Amino acid sequence: MLDAATVVGQVTDPELPMVTLAELGIVRDVRQDGDGVLVTITPTYSGCPAMETIRADIAGALRRAGFERVEVRTVLAPAWTTDWISETGRRKLAEAGIAPPGPAPRRPAGPVPLTLTPRPSDLRCPRCGSADTEAVAAFGATACRELRRCRACREPFEHMKEI
């Protein structure tokens, strides 16, 4: 039997199946006690519609691996940030044609101010590497991604937003 952390470490994200939940930094902790497992996860944002599927995928993988008692807890603090994505996860995103996020914005503790103007970006095309890219739409296949286009190779691509 595999240990619980190894099993959980192999579960992929339902919206970004090229990366695991661990590579995305969503998995915060895995505690194993005999045949029981407690997994702690943090959503990429509080309204993420994939959380129910993520919980079910983790629980299903652990039960198939022989763990009878499985609990998946969601914690919101500290809030997830794209800085928690591993280098392996960033590489896999880029290989799949999704520009990985840059460093997350630094904010002081307390309320987060709402910014209505686009942030400057030196985002590079994941296909040709050109920095001559433009935003096409604020949202892609999921709320955490945007649609962009490379002016050099003319290919469209998605970018995972910095959070």
Salt bridges, closest charged atoms under 4 A:
GLU23 OE2 - LYS92 NZ 2.82
ASP29 OD2 - ARG31 NE 2.56
ASP35 OD1 - ARG69 NH2 3.19
GLU52 OE1 - ARG55 NH2 3.27
GLU71 OE2 - ARG73 NE 2.86
ASP83 OD2 - ARG106 NH1 2.79
GLU87 OE2 - ARG90 NE 3.96
GLU95 OE2 - ARG91 NH1 3.05
ASP132 OD1 - ARG151 NH1 3.00
GLU134 OE2 - ARG149 NE 2.88
GLU134 OE1 - ARG151 NH2 3.09
GLU146 OE2 - ARG148 NH1 3.22
GLU146 OE2 - HIS159 ND1 2.86
GLU158 OE1 - ARG145 NH1 2.88
GLU162 OE2 - HIS159 NE2 3.18
